[in-house]
Structure formats: C-alpha cells, structure tokens
Amino acid sequence: MSKQMKIILTAFLLILSAAASAQDGKGKAMPRISSSVPPRTVRYDLYVADTTVTYGKKIKRAIAVNGQIPMPTLTFTEGDTALIYVHNKLNEETSMHWHGLFLPNQMDGVPFLTQMPIQPHSTYIYKFPIIQHGTHWYHSHSELQEQIGMYGAFIINKRTEWDIPTIPVVISEWTDMKPEEVHRSLKNANDWFAIKKGTTQSYVEAIKTGHFKTKVNNEWKRMNAMDVSDVYYDTFLINGKNQNVQPQFKAGDKVRLRIANGGASDYFWLTYSGGKITVVATDGNDVEPVEVDRLMIAVSETYDVVLTIPKNKRYEFLVTPEDRTKSASLWLGSGEKVFAQKLPKLKYFAGMKMMNDMMDMSGNMMEMEGMKMQNQTMDMNAVMYPESLDLVTLNYGMLRSSNKTTLPDAPWKELKFDLTGNMNRYVWTLDNKTVSESDRILIKKGENIRVILFNNSMMRHPMHLHGHDFRVLNGQGEYAPMKNVIDIMPMERDTIEFAATEPGGDWFFHCHILYHMMSGMGRVFSYENSTPNPEIPDPELAQRKLFNDDREFHPMARIGIETNGSDGELMFANTRYRFSTEWRIGFDKTMGYEIESHFGRFIGRNQWLFPYVGWDFRKRTIDPLDKNIFGQSLAPGNNVFGQKNSKNFRQVFHLGFQYTLPMLVFADASVDHKGNVRFQLMREDIPISKRLRFQFMLNTDKEYMAGFRYIATKYLGLSTHYDSDMGYGAGLTFSY
C-alpha cells in the first residue's frame, strides 16, 4: 500500500471513529460539518469597565466587558492562536483567567502567581495557542470581581464539529449586596442569609416538625444549622437574564447546550420539561452519551448536553440552585409553555440528622463501614429531597470517556489532602492549612501525579486544577473521564491523577466556591527547576500579595443601646487571629463603665480553643445598700474562689483562653496579674425562632446576664436584657 493510500485510509477511519462517538444517546449519529477555515490568529479586544445594573431590587454597581454581562462569548477553532487584548478601564486592578485551558503558565491569569495584575487604565495582551476543544469559560481572578459580572463562555470548536444548533449557556447569580460585604457577613456567621432563605432551623421549628432531639444533638456536637449553600441571592441568571427565550426551534429539532456554571458559590440542578437530557461532554472533554432525567452542575463545571424538542411547544430548561430558593429558565421553541417540575424545599432537619450521624464529637466526618463514598454515586443529600427519587440523576460514575485516558509510563507521586473547614468562623483549608500557611507542592515534569482527596467538612467542594486535565478514577478503567473540576461531597474519598506535562511554572489548585478560595482553600503545584517567570519581576512581593487574601482582617461590631445603658463589642478577625474590645456603660452614673480587650489566636482545625492576652479596666460607684432583684448587695465582695472581686475598680492585665463546649457554649478562664481567677460561661445566639435569639452569661465574680434579641433587619434588632450590674433594659442592637 502506498504512503498516500495509508494517509487516506487513516483519515477515513478517524472520520468514522469521530462519527461513531457523536451520537444523541439513542445510537443515532450526529451530522457533522468540517471547518474549511485554516488555523488563524483570532483577536478579541475586551474593555473592562464599571456599569450599573438592576438585576435585583436596587440599582447596583457591576463590571461589564464590552458593555455586557456575561462577558462576550469567545469562540475559537482547535489549532487557532488566541490574541486577546484586555483593556482595564476600571479604577482598580483586574486579571483574566482562562478556565480549563492548556496554555503557557504566564498566560494563566492568576494575579501575583502567574502574572502581576492588570493595572487600572492599562492594557494587557494574552497570546496562546488553542490546542484543545470543548466548552470552557473565563473570569476574573482578582478579589471578588467574578461575583459582579466578570465571567463568560470560552468555546473551542473541533475542526470537524456537529452540525446542530448550539447555544452557549452561562449560569450565574446576583446579589444586591456588595461581594465584600457578603464575604464579611460569612466571616461574622451572620444569620441574615439563613433568615432570607428560610433555613434557620430554630428550636421552635424543630419542635413543630418533631426534630427537637435532632436539634439538641446537632448543637451538642458543636455544629450549626444544616445548609447546602452559603449565600442568599436576589436572582439567578442564564446569559444575563432570568427568563431567556429561544423561539426558533420546532418539533424534532435537536439543540446542544454548552453550559458553564459561572456562579460564585451556587450549585445548580438542571432539568428539562421536554424529556431526557443527553450528556455528551464535561469540562471540555467528550464522554460517551448518557441519558439522565437531571444533573447537578458544580461551581465552575461545564457540561455539554443535547435536548430534543418533542412538539411545537415551548419547553422549559429549568436551572434551580441547590438550596431551591429561586430559579431561572431557558425556553426552547414557541407556542404553549410546558413547565418543568419545580423542585420543592429541602428537608433540612433530615439533613441535620444525617450530619449528626456522620460527625463525631471531635468534629470529624466518619467514613461509614461498608460504604464506598466516592464519585457522587451515593448522594448523601438525597435524604433532604421531598421529590420522588425514581429519577436518573447523573453522577461521576456514569461518565465514560470517548477515548482511552491512561497516563504514560512514568514515575508516580502520590499526594493526600483532607478538605477541612469551620462554618462557625468561615475558614476553609486543606489539611487545616490555608494557601498562606503552606509551601508550594513541588512536582517534576514527566511525573504522574495521583491526588487522594477526603472531604472532612459538611459542605461540597468543587476542586479545580489550573492548566491540566485529570482522570477521575470512577471504575471506568482505561476510559476514566477527563475533567479539571471535581465536586466532592461530604465524607467522600475521591482519587484523581494527571500527567505533569508542562515545562514549568506555578499552577493553582483550589476550591472554586469564590468565598472558600478567598478564605484560603487551595494549594500551588510548582514545577521543579522552573525558569523565572518574567511576568513576576519581584517574587517575594508577589507572594506577600498572594497570601493577603486569606490573611485579610474583617471588621465586626455589635452595639446595644437600651434604657439601662450601652453594651457591645468591636472585633477585627482573620483566619487565625482576633482582636476584640467589649464595653458596658451604665446610663446611671453610679453604674460606671467597663472596657475589656483581648488579642489571641485560634488553635486547631475546628478552632474551638482560643488562648488570649488582654486587659480589663473598670470604674463605677456603688452604694453599699444597693441590691439586685434577688436582694443581693451590689457592693464589692468575694468571688466564688474567696478572692476579693473588684466590681468598683480594676485595672489589670490577664491571660486566659476560651473554649467551645458542647451546645456551642463558650467557656472562658483567665487569671490577672494580681492572681485573681475568673471563669465564665456564655452564649449569644441560641435560635429560639426564625428571628428570635436568646443570650446568657454568668461568671465567678457573681455577675450574670440574660436577654433576647429580635432580628428585624440585617443590621438592626430589637433587644432586651437583664444585667446583674445594670438592671433591666430594652432598646435596639446594631449588628455589623
């Protein structure tokens, strides 16, 4: 056989193979069309600028690119060269990350890691070859800009592509709250998001639903209320609209949706009123077509799906956040509307009971004996679903690559990480270390890297690796699917592996929930013996800037103004450290004032232990005849240890520690420089009902307090309490 004939035969077999792999899930080959355009350099100019939008109830600031949200869909064909000019018209720095793309390290778009940020009113040029295909997306990697508009689809067509209508679908969320305030509120463990979503799981709600014991067990194990998402959002968007209409389809038509979850923190259920959903690709990689009734798309994942329009009607492709608070719709076809079934509210107390059973008293997730928790094949959240479960739901075990994905023969390096976190203080880590607390992980070009991940937290985490695809070991052997994002459910142990094929550089590996990443949940894979990155002229400065994200201090405050006086607290806290100042000021001059300050560090994965140093200054005038409501004298006396207390005047330094007890009660023990010992128990946030909170305090100086706070708005509450020193009071409490 001649060389020319071999080339022709090989090309013919490749075309047959491609056609055989491109089916609609029913064995029918998809029609194909070849690109006659030779590989070329494709230029885009992206103008990043401030704008205002009214997606929610208010006019709010957003960031638009070329005047639109989402950012423009960038379309290439495999073999092209991308030439992208990013013109930063903002008064702040920005960046652009090309999610899921294989490209030179300095083009990856992570500020202070692969490049310095794009300065205000300047232009940066990204140029890289397009050496893959599939559905990808791009977004800012600077601060929290992704939350307010900087996300868009990045589509790479094959040289021979399907000849059916294709629609890029970018899913996102919108909050009227500034993203910086969202992040600060999460750090402050503010109840407002739960109140807005209806997920408070208070004691009154527990009693009404027969879950009082479940609630007590939950708090006995020092856990907060069950939740599946962090943030309350005002609306959800599909390509920038809550209701997106595509009327051009008729009965029998097929349409491919290239779906990217560009949301900052939400997972989404995808359902279709026109029948089955055929999944044909994930994270830009083809899989053998699989039909399902629904699927969940994790934060930053992409899926290609094929839908059929059964009749000349308008069918709803429904997008529902995992917490099921609202939804968004893509309507396909014209005529009578056919609605997808709405997903009912989750059964949170059932989820709480499940979590109680899964977590021990040390705060660790317990792997169930005889259960192999991996690849979403056992959906632990199913106990919360009120709907019928006789539905085919996609999981990773069902994904099978269209091609063999075995890695080349090479030395192996194995790494293990526990995904760890603390909902009380909103700290997210790997092996209880943030990015700033860990060294780069050195890998060598030519190695195969195996990473074993165990989710030892109560939330799902979509872990994303920059610049590489990895195999998800899911029982499909040589045909394990390739992805760049893996969603790991609580208590799951998943294994991924990838070939270290890049010539060098630093590559980010992180949770793609934006607020988890900013809290420190990530690592940096660094190729050994990499040449210096010319985009990072000062590596030490860049590293300090990179570490600033999870080291940031957040301000918090509680200020009460009641008829008997004012009490409150100001606090600055980050991942590990906290500085706080408390005060109590009586409006009656005889009650005086007290100011107490602490600075300390949280210890341990759960951060239950907080050693501190501090000082306490107090001054007041008490008539020896004054008594409290129990007839006890308010004059100074001895504490319970027989030491003289200093209720009228003290000015001391002290050492101590706080420890979180079962039922989320804080125990505080301290000794001052005069040798006086004080022990105190307190809790401020016992959820009586959806908006009513109870608090109490008592200590060995024979001081005590109890009161209630009704949460009226995010920042304001109605409050009343009795204080052993200040008496009764009622008024307002401002919380920030």
Buried (B, 14 or more C-beta within 10 A) or exposed (E): EEEEEEEEEEEEEEEEEBBEBBBBBEEEBBEBEEBEEEBEEBEBEBBBEBBEBEBBEEEBEBBBBBEBBBBBBBBBBBBBBBBBBBBBBBEBBBBBBBBBBBBBBBBBBBBBBBBBBBEEEEBBEBBBBBEBBBBBBBBBBBBBBBBBBBBBBBBBBBBBBBEBBBBBBBBBBBBBBBBEBBBBBBBBBBBBBBBBBBBBBBBBBBEEBEBBEBBBBBBBBBBBBBBBBBBBBBBBBBBBEBEBEBEEBEEEBBBBBBBBBBBBBBBBBBBBBBEBBBBBBBBBBBBBBBBBBBBBBBBBBBBBBBBBBBBBBBBBBBBBBBBBBBBBBBBBBBEEEBEBEEBEEBBBBBBBBBBBEBBEEEBBBEBEEEEEBBBBBBBBBEBBBEEEEEEBBBBBBBBBBBEEBEBEEBEEBEBEBBBBBBBBBBBBBBBBBBBBBBEBBEBEBEBBBBBBBBBBBBBBBBBBBBBBBBBBBBBBEEBBBBBBBBBBBBBBBBBBBBBBBBEBBBBBBBBBBBBBBBBBBBBBBBBEEBEEBEBBEEEEEBBEBBBEBBBBEBEBBBBBBBEBBBBBBBBBBBBBBBBBBBBBBBEEEEBBBBBBBBBBEBBEBBBBBBBBEBBBBBEBEBEEEEEBEEEEEBEBEEBEEEBEBBBBEBEBEBBBBBBBBEEBBBEBBBEBEEEBBBBBBBBBEBBBBBBBBBBBBBBBBBBBBBBBBBBEEBEEBBBBBBBBBBBEBEBBBBBB
